Amino acid sequence: MLRKIRIALAAMFFVLITLLFLDFTGTIHQYFSWIASIQLVPAILALNVGVVIGLIVLTLLLGRVYCSVICPLGVLQDVFSWISSKRKGAKLRFAYSKPKTALRVVVLIVFVLAMTLGVGAIGALIAPYSAYGRIASNLFAPLYYWANNILAYFAERADSYTFYTVEVQIKGVATFVVAVITLIVVAVMAWRSGRVYCNTICPVGTILGFFAKYSILKPVIDKSKCGGCKLCERSCKSSCINIDGGEIDYSRCVACMDCLNSCNKGAIRYARKSNNVQADDIDKSRHRFLAVTGAAIATAMVKATEKTIDGGLAVIEDKKIPNRNVPIVPGGAVSLQHFTNHCTACQLCVSACPNNVLRPSQSLDMFMQPIMSYETGYCRPECTRCAEVCPTDAIRPLPKEEKMMRKIGTAIWVKDNCIILSDGVECGNCARHCPNGAISMQPLDSSDDDSLKFPVVNPERCIGCGACEYVCPARPFSAIYVDGIEVHRTI
């Protein structure tokens, strides 16, 4: 019974958090963005003390249920391990192994140092939530979008517009490669050895493992009933049950309940550890499990088509990304330093951005962390989606009125690229589309009001939204582009 409850809860969390990275309508984010906020690393970075304490208390009560229920990368490993178990003769393939304590501690120290020193790329590579986010955003999302587009194709021919076509693109080659490698590594390790990733590499597993050793409820071996068949040991994907020694390494146990399900003697029960295990402990434990898990989830809930320029039948050359002196980050980021210190590169904001302006950085100093670019859209001043979904406080929520006045960069005119000079034609697209009226058109010849006009940017009114860069018809580089600023301010 406990195993079925755990699987049902894990499936619910896994599906919902995956949909956060797939949903391009914003519907899922509106109701379930709290699931990203209760992931341990994002909660720590966001200084969300309530969630952090809640997860620690949950672990002290029930063991590492976070790893088997809430963590999406943990559930993904269970999926691969389960598929592997369906092979002939592979159902009971595990065996007890000694803990890799030294390796776990070293990885945790490297992770903490990387996050403390602002080397977020290193920490993001092994943080479980971020690793899964990149997999979902870069690998699962394109498949989801293609399926949606197929449905949209047939729906349109049936005069139905329930579905609409969305653009499918790889937003960062390097990040895509990292996501593929991560998926392969996790899949191979889970296929062969179950939860070895959780108990050797994952820093969250190491942290929660320390508290799990002191959990109140845990799998307990009743030696008077145990026949030494080792079915529980061979079914333990954490390889933490040692029947010969009559012990369980609770720092590695993820409370998956597989051992309870495999024992046909009733020799393992999920209960308070004591010398004498009462016959009704399993029923009491089940009730405690349901009550505490329900309370933890309730507490966590409390706490916690892109438009393009129509070129008719003409082929329009794609724009290229300009060389920006300072990367552009969303308005709620406060500053470039704050953003890089808090972002775990989970890609949730990239998936959620309705304007398609966020994409993973390819530079080493911000590797895989999202930056803004305006080749295929611009940051609409009234849009706050990225701040709404960010679980780490790297992008802080802003009222829409304040977001519309938050300066994140400054537009710069590049004379040599402008079609006014290169083609001798009127334009003014940038001035017409600037939402803040920060661009005015001035005559090239000050003595002739009828001469061609060029754009002049007022940096005191420009917020860096990128509307001018997006609508500029110059190719391959826009004649006007936005350069970011180190510290954001309100104009």
Secondary structure, 3 states (H helix, E strand, C coil): CHHHHHHHHHHHHHHHHHHHHHCCCCHHHHHHCHHHHCCHHHHHHCCCHHHHHHHHHHHHHHCCHHHHHHCHHHHHHHHHHHHHHCCCCCCCCCCCCCCCHHHHHHHHHHHHHHHHCCCHHHHHHHCHHHHHHHHHHHHHHHHHHHHHHHHHHHHHHCCCCCCCCCCCCCCCHHHHHHHHHHHHHHHHHHHHHCCCCCCCCCHHHHHHHHHHCCCCEEEEECCCCCCCCCHHHHHCCCCCEECCCCEECCCCCCCCCHHHHHCCCCCEEEEECCCCCCCCHHHHHHHHHHHHHHHHHHHHHHHCCCCCCCCCCCCCCCCCCCCCCCCECCHHHCEHHHHHHHCCCCCHHHHHCCCCCEEECCCHHHCCCEEECCCCCCCCCCCCHHHHHCCCCCCCCCCHHHHCCEEEEEEEECHHHCHHHHCCCCCCHHHHHCCCCCEEEEECCCCCCCCCEEEEECCCCCCCCCHHHHHCCCCCCCCEEEEEEEEEEEC
